[in-house]
Every structure is written in C-alpha cells, then in structure tokens.
Amino acid sequence: MGMGRTARVMDGGGRGSNTPRPEPSSRGAITRASSADSIITGLERMCASEWNGCRADGSPSDVRLWITASLLARLGELPSAYITSILRNKVEESLDYVERVHIPGSGWSETGAEKADVLTTSWTVIALRSHRRPVPEGAVNFLLHCRQADGGFSAYPGTEPAHTPGSPEITVTALRALNTCDRAAGDFLASSLRHELSSKLAHKSSRFYMCSEILDWDAGLPPWPVLHLVSQSAVLFDMEGPYEQALLVRILLRMRNQRACLAAAALRRMQLADGSWPVHGLIAPSAQSAASPLSRTETRLLTSATAISALAMHAAQQGSYSASEMPQFSRQGGE
C-alpha cells in the first residue's frame, strides 16, 4: 500500500484505481468526502505498524496476541476492494504466526505462555475462520471447558465452576467463536445488559462491545430478550471516544438505524492526519484476560481496526460504489 499522494485500491478483479489522498486541515484532521478515504489512510497507517508477532528486526512484538487476532478478524471483514498486496502479505504472515504459537491440544495465550485464555482463543478462532483457515479442535474444546455455572465464560477454566463468575465481555466473544447461545447464556447476558443499562458506573465501552459482538453473531442466534436490551443500548446515542464511536457505528448499521450516518460522520472527524484514531480513555477493562491495561500502541491499533471495519460497513451499506464494483460486507469476511 503506497504512502504517497495517491493510494492504490484494488477491486475484486485485481484492477487498480488511483484514489486522491485527502489534504490535512489546519487543525491536523483530514478533510474527506467519503468513508473510503478514511479507510484507505487508516489501512496505510496499520500497514506501517508492528502488530503481526514480531518487529522488522525479528524481535518479539509488544502487541499481545488477542489484539493481533482481533485486528485480523476486523481486517477479514473488509471487502477485497481495500486489500492491497502489501496488506494481504502482512495478514498472511500474522495468520502464520498465530498458527505457530497455538498451544497443542488447547487454545492460545495472550503472552505466549503455557496457559491459554478464553479471550485470546476466541478472537483467534474468529480471525482464523474469517480468513478461511482451519480451527484446531483443541481450541474449541478449551473454550467449552471455560463455561461457568452462571451460563457465562471466564478467562480460564475454573477449578470450582460454581464459584467462578463469568465475564459478559468474554462470554459474548466466546459464544461468537463457538457460534452458539443456549438459554443459560442468554439469561446471563440479559442480566448483564440490564445491569449495564441501569448502572451509572458502567463503562460504555464495555456495553457497546457486548452489543456489537452480539449483533455480529449469526442471524437467529441471539435470544429476543437480549436483542431487545441491545436495541435499548443503541438509543443512548451521544458522542463517545473513537473506540466507542466505532462500536456504536457497527451497532447502528447492524440494526439498520438511520442515525448510523451521523455516527459514521462523527467517527471520520475523529481521525488524525496520520490515518489513525486517537487514544481515548480505557477500552473495556473487564474484557481483558490479563490484569495489565492495554498499552497506548495496543489501544491505538484496536481503535483504528474497529473504526476501519465500521466505516467499511457504512460504505457498503450506503452504496458508496457503483453497482458493478459494490463490495459485499458480511459477518464472515469480504471476499
């Protein structure tokens, strides 16, 4: 992906077209006419970042594995029109890396240690599936063993399941990876969403993350009471940090809510001149499988990948392309 005045965009047939790069404004933000411009500059920035296992000099990357996996999953959603050969190579290298660090007979660890965790394993399963790579059976079995008595999933298998509470954020991601939701899981999530809606201390990033993941499940999987609570969350529309804003765009688009256009426009205005989105506050702290908070680099990468995928959804839904070149956006990838 070029870093000059024009960005090369490939359509599904391999042809290229030069898309003019937007000019930075006096305030440092980029003035754009469409979501496509934001997506292109954001992908350029991501191509220049180290997130696929190791740095250019071969030393290990500081980006933990679940961040890399979630980036791969988001990139797997993009229509092929946005995927250049440079980005494709980087994605394939990252997929090779996550396959190499799989713990035999288990899942994946965010730090490369011996002990797998559910969040990292769930996102890696989603990433592999979105790029049509095989998912080890041991990873699926590991996720199933982390199910708790309350219907949710915890970060690790509990030695005393009856006393190990599930995490709502981990649960929605694990259920997406497993492509299932039974009554116990639905009741657990409904209770968690009611608490999020009623609590003044609840993190909006946590609530939006849960709702976005639920709406990314296959159609017909979320129970009606859970979907009703998700729709109530979308009504609480106000300006958020860029990560929360990107999740809100995804929620509104999945719900076919007309306010998605306003939310997408606000998200584009938040983009920095270098193509990334700013670091803003904490990202769903209870969703992390480890106690250590995300680094600034990890937060920026996660925010940018979520924003890019949200804007790609918006561009596809709004018909930003001609009928012959319209990329299709799906839950399983954009090929």
C-alpha positions as CSV (number, residue, x, y, z in Angstrom):
1,M,0.0,0.0,0.0
2,G,1.6,3.2,-1.1
3,M,2.4,6.0,1.3
4,G,2.5,8.8,-1.3
5,R,-0.1,11.3,-2.6
6,T,-2.3,8.6,-4.1
7,A,-3.5,5.3,-2.6
8,R,-3.9,2.2,-4.7
9,V,-7.2,0.5,-4.3
10,M,-7.7,-3.0,-5.8
11,D,-11.2,-4.2,-6.9
12,G,-12.3,-7.8,-6.8
13,G,-10.9,-8.4,-10.3
14,G,-7.4,-7.2,-9.5
15,R,-7.6,-3.9,-11.3
16,G,-6.3,-0.8,-9.6
17,S,-7.5,2.8,-9.4
18,N,-5.8,5.9,-8.0
19,T,-7.9,7.5,-5.3
20,P,-6.7,11.1,-4.4
21,R,-5.4,11.4,-0.9
22,P,-7.3,14.0,1.2
23,E,-5.5,17.1,2.3
24,P,-4.9,17.7,6.1
25,S,-6.7,20.7,7.5
26,S,-5.1,23.4,9.6
27,R,-6.3,21.6,12.8
28,G,-4.4,18.4,11.9
29,A,-7.5,16.4,11.0
30,I,-8.2,15.2,7.4
31,T,-11.0,16.6,5.3
32,R,-12.7,13.8,3.5
33,A,-15.6,13.3,1.1
34,S,-16.3,9.7,1.9
35,S,-15.7,6.8,4.2
36,A,-13.4,5.2,1.6
37,D,-10.8,8.0,2.1
38,S,-10.7,7.4,5.9
39,I,-10.4,3.6,5.3
40,I,-7.5,3.9,2.9
41,T,-5.5,6.3,5.1
42,G,-6.2,4.1,8.2
43,L,-5.1,1.0,6.4
44,E,-1.9,2.7,5.3
45,R,-1.1,3.5,9.0
46,M,-1.9,-0.1,10.0
47,C,0.5,-1.4,7.4
48,A,3.3,0.7,8.8
49,S,2.6,-0.6,12.4
50,E,4.0,-3.7,14.1
51,W,1.3,-6.0,15.2
52,N,1.9,-9.3,13.5
53,G,4.0,-11.1,16.0
54,C,7.5,-9.6,15.5
55,R,9.2,-6.4,14.6
56,A,11.2,-5.9,11.4
57,D,14.4,-6.8,13.2
58,G,12.9,-10.1,14.3
59,S,12.4,-9.3,18.0
60,P,9.0,-10.1,19.6
61,S,6.3,-7.5,19.2
62,D,4.9,-5.9,22.4
63,V,1.3,-6.3,21.0
64,R,-0.4,-9.1,22.8
65,L,-1.9,-11.9,20.8
66,W,-5.6,-11.1,21.3
67,I,-5.0,-7.7,19.9
68,T,-3.4,-9.1,16.8
69,A,-6.2,-11.7,16.5
70,S,-8.9,-9.0,16.8
71,L,-7.2,-6.9,14.2
72,L,-7.0,-9.9,11.8
73,A,-10.7,-10.5,12.4
74,R,-11.6,-6.9,11.6
75,L,-9.5,-7.0,8.5
76,G,-11.1,-10.2,7.5
77,E,-14.4,-8.3,7.3
78,L,-13.2,-5.9,4.7
79,P,-14.3,-6.1,1.1
80,S,-11.5,-7.2,-1.2
81,A,-11.5,-3.7,-2.8
82,Y,-9.5,-2.4,0.1
83,I,-6.9,-5.2,0.3
84,T,-3.6,-4.4,-1.4
85,S,-0.8,-6.9,-1.9
86,I,1.2,-5.4,1.0
87,L,-1.7,-5.7,3.4
88,R,-2.5,-9.2,2.2
89,N,1.1,-10.3,2.8
90,K,1.1,-8.8,6.3
91,V,-2.2,-10.5,7.1
92,E,-0.9,-13.9,5.9
93,E,2.3,-13.5,7.9
94,S,0.2,-12.8,11.0
95,L,-2.0,-15.8,10.4
96,D,1.0,-18.0,10.0
97,Y,2.3,-16.6,13.3
98,V,-0.8,-17.2,15.3
99,E,-0.9,-20.8,13.9
100,R,2.7,-21.3,15.1
101,V,2.0,-20.2,18.7
102,H,-1.1,-22.4,19.2
103,I,-0.7,-24.5,22.3
104,P,-1.2,-28.1,21.2
105,G,-4.5,-29.6,22.4
106,S,-5.6,-26.2,23.8
107,G,-6.0,-22.6,22.7
108,W,-3.9,-19.5,22.7
109,S,-2.2,-17.4,25.3
110,E,-2.1,-13.6,25.0
111,T,1.6,-13.6,26.2
112,G,2.9,-16.7,24.5
113,A,3.0,-18.5,27.9
114,E,1.8,-22.1,28.5
115,K,-1.6,-21.2,29.8
116,A,-4.3,-20.4,27.2
117,D,-7.1,-17.9,27.9
118,V,-10.6,-17.6,26.5
119,L,-10.4,-14.0,25.1
120,T,-7.3,-14.7,23.1
121,T,-8.5,-18.1,22.0
122,S,-11.9,-16.7,21.0
123,W,-10.6,-13.9,18.9
124,T,-8.0,-16.2,17.3
125,V,-10.8,-18.7,16.3
126,I,-12.8,-15.8,14.9
127,A,-9.8,-14.5,13.0
128,L,-8.8,-17.9,11.5
129,R,-12.4,-18.5,10.4
130,S,-12.7,-15.1,8.8
131,H,-9.7,-15.8,6.7
132,R,-10.8,-19.4,5.9
133,R,-8.1,-21.1,7.9
134,P,-8.7,-24.3,9.9
135,V,-9.6,-24.0,13.6
136,P,-8.0,-26.7,15.8
137,E,-10.4,-28.9,17.6
138,G,-8.5,-28.5,20.8
139,A,-9.2,-24.7,20.8
140,V,-13.0,-25.4,20.6
141,N,-12.8,-27.9,23.5
142,F,-10.8,-25.4,25.6
143,L,-13.5,-22.8,25.2
144,L,-16.2,-25.3,26.2
145,H,-14.3,-26.2,29.4
146,C,-14.3,-22.5,30.4
147,R,-18.1,-22.4,30.7
148,Q,-19.3,-21.5,34.2
149,A,-22.3,-22.4,36.2
150,D,-23.9,-19.0,35.7
151,G,-24.1,-19.5,32.0
152,G,-21.1,-17.3,31.2
153,F,-17.5,-17.9,30.4
154,S,-14.5,-17.0,32.5
155,A,-11.0,-16.2,31.3
156,Y,-9.7,-19.6,32.4
157,P,-11.2,-23.0,33.3
158,G,-12.4,-22.7,36.9
159,T,-11.4,-25.4,39.4
160,E,-14.6,-24.6,41.2
161,P,-17.1,-23.6,38.4
162,A,-19.9,-22.9,40.8
163,H,-17.9,-20.1,42.4
164,T,-16.2,-18.7,39.3
165,P,-18.3,-15.9,37.8
166,G,-18.5,-15.4,34.0
167,S,-17.4,-12.2,32.3
168,P,-20.0,-10.7,30.0
169,E,-17.4,-9.4,27.5
170,I,-15.6,-12.7,27.4
171,T,-18.9,-14.5,27.1
172,V,-20.1,-12.7,24.0
173,T,-16.8,-13.3,22.3
174,A,-16.6,-17.0,23.2
175,L,-20.2,-17.5,22.0
176,R,-19.4,-15.8,18.7
177,A,-16.4,-18.1,18.3
178,L,-18.4,-21.2,19.2
179,N,-21.4,-20.0,17.1
180,T,-23.9,-21.0,19.8
181,C,-26.1,-19.5,22.5
182,D,-28.2,-21.6,24.8
183,R,-30.8,-20.4,27.3
184,A,-28.4,-20.2,30.2
185,A,-26.0,-18.0,28.2
186,G,-28.9,-15.8,27.0
187,D,-30.2,-15.3,30.6
188,F,-26.6,-14.5,31.8
189,L,-26.2,-11.8,29.0
190,A,-29.7,-10.4,29.6
191,S,-28.9,-9.9,33.2
192,S,-25.5,-8.3,32.4
193,L,-27.0,-5.9,29.9
194,R,-29.8,-4.9,32.3
195,H,-27.0,-4.1,34.9
196,E,-25.0,-2.1,32.3
197,L,-28.1,-0.1,31.4
198,S,-29.0,0.7,35.0
199,S,-25.6,1.4,36.4
200,K,-24.2,4.9,36.3
201,L,-20.7,3.5,36.9
202,A,-20.8,1.1,33.9
203,H,-18.2,1.6,31.2
204,K,-19.8,2.5,27.8
205,S,-17.0,0.7,26.0
206,S,-18.0,-2.5,27.8
207,R,-21.7,-2.1,27.0
208,F,-21.0,-1.2,23.3
209,Y,-18.5,-4.0,23.0
210,M,-21.1,-6.5,24.2
211,C,-23.8,-5.2,22.0
212,S,-21.6,-5.1,18.9
213,E,-20.4,-8.7,19.4
214,I,-24.0,-9.9,19.9
215,L,-25.1,-8.3,16.7
216,D,-22.1,-10.0,14.9
217,W,-23.4,-13.4,15.8
218,D,-25.1,-15.4,13.0
219,A,-28.7,-14.3,12.4
220,G,-31.2,-16.1,14.7
221,L,-28.6,-16.9,17.4
222,P,-29.3,-14.0,19.9
223,P,-32.5,-14.6,22.0
224,W,-35.2,-12.0,21.7
225,P,-34.8,-10.6,25.3
226,V,-31.1,-10.0,24.6
227,L,-31.8,-8.3,21.3
228,H,-34.3,-6.0,23.0
229,L,-31.8,-4.9,25.5
230,V,-29.2,-4.3,22.7
231,S,-31.7,-2.0,21.0
232,Q,-32.2,-0.1,24.2
233,S,-28.4,0.5,24.4
234,A,-28.4,1.9,20.9
235,V,-31.0,4.5,21.9
236,L,-28.5,6.0,24.3
237,F,-26.8,7.9,21.5
238,D,-24.2,10.5,22.4
239,M,-20.6,11.4,21.4
240,E,-18.0,8.9,22.7
241,G,-14.3,8.3,22.3
242,P,-13.3,6.9,18.9
243,Y,-13.4,3.2,20.0
244,E,-16.8,3.5,21.5
245,Q,-18.0,5.5,18.5
246,A,-16.7,2.8,16.1
247,L,-18.6,0.2,18.0
248,L,-21.7,2.4,18.0
249,V,-21.5,2.7,14.2
250,R,-21.4,-1.1,13.9
251,I,-24.4,-1.4,16.2
252,L,-26.5,1.1,14.4
253,L,-25.6,-0.3,11.0
254,R,-26.5,-3.9,12.1
255,M,-29.8,-2.5,13.3
256,R,-30.4,-0.5,10.1
257,N,-30.8,2.6,12.2
258,Q,-30.8,5.8,10.3
259,R,-28.5,7.5,12.8
260,A,-25.7,5.4,11.6
261,C,-24.8,8.1,9.1
262,L,-24.4,10.7,11.8
263,A,-22.3,8.3,13.9
264,A,-20.1,7.4,10.9
265,A,-19.5,11.1,10.1
266,A,-18.5,11.8,13.7
267,L,-16.1,8.9,13.6
268,R,-14.5,10.2,10.4
269,R,-14.0,13.6,12.0
270,M,-12.1,12.0,14.9
271,Q,-9.4,10.5,12.6
272,L,-5.9,12.0,12.8
273,A,-3.9,13.3,9.9
274,D,-1.6,10.2,10.0
275,G,-4.6,7.9,9.4
276,S,-5.0,6.6,13.0
277,W,-7.6,7.4,15.6
278,P,-6.6,9.0,19.0
279,V,-6.2,7.1,22.2
280,H,-9.1,8.0,24.5
281,G,-9.6,6.5,27.9
282,L,-9.8,2.9,28.8
283,I,-11.1,0.1,26.5
284,A,-13.5,-2.3,28.1
285,P,-11.1,-3.1,31.0
286,S,-13.1,-6.1,32.3
287,A,-12.9,-7.7,28.8
288,Q,-9.1,-8.1,29.2
289,S,-8.0,-11.5,30.1
290,A,-5.0,-10.1,32.0
291,A,-4.8,-7.6,34.7
292,S,-2.4,-5.3,32.8
293,P,-4.0,-2.5,30.9
294,L,-3.6,-2.0,27.2
295,S,-0.6,-0.1,26.1
296,R,-1.0,3.1,24.1
297,T,0.1,1.3,20.9
298,E,-2.4,-1.5,21.5
299,T,-5.2,0.9,22.2
300,R,-4.5,2.8,19.0
301,L,-4.3,-0.3,16.9
302,L,-7.6,-1.7,18.3
303,T,-9.3,1.6,17.9
304,S,-8.2,2.0,14.3
305,A,-9.1,-1.5,13.2
306,T,-12.5,-1.2,14.8
307,A,-13.0,2.2,13.1
308,I,-11.9,1.0,9.7
309,S,-14.2,-2.0,9.8
310,A,-17.1,0.2,10.9
311,L,-16.6,2.7,8.1
312,A,-16.3,-0.2,5.6
313,M,-19.6,-1.5,6.8
314,H,-21.0,2.0,6.4
315,A,-19.6,2.4,2.9
316,A,-21.0,-0.9,1.8
317,Q,-24.5,-0.2,3.2
318,Q,-24.6,3.3,1.8
319,G,-23.8,2.2,-1.7
320,S,-20.5,4.2,-2.0
321,Y,-19.5,2.2,-5.1
322,S,-21.1,1.7,-8.5
323,A,-23.3,-1.3,-8.8
324,S,-20.6,-3.3,-10.7
325,E,-18.0,-2.7,-8.0
326,M,-20.1,-2.7,-4.9
327,P,-18.2,-4.7,-2.3
328,Q,-20.2,-7.1,-0.1
329,F,-19.8,-6.9,3.6
330,S,-20.7,-9.9,5.7
331,R,-20.0,-11.4,9.1
332,Q,-17.7,-14.0,7.6
333,G,-15.4,-11.7,5.6
334,G,-15.4,-9.6,2.4
335,E,-14.1,-12.0,-0.2
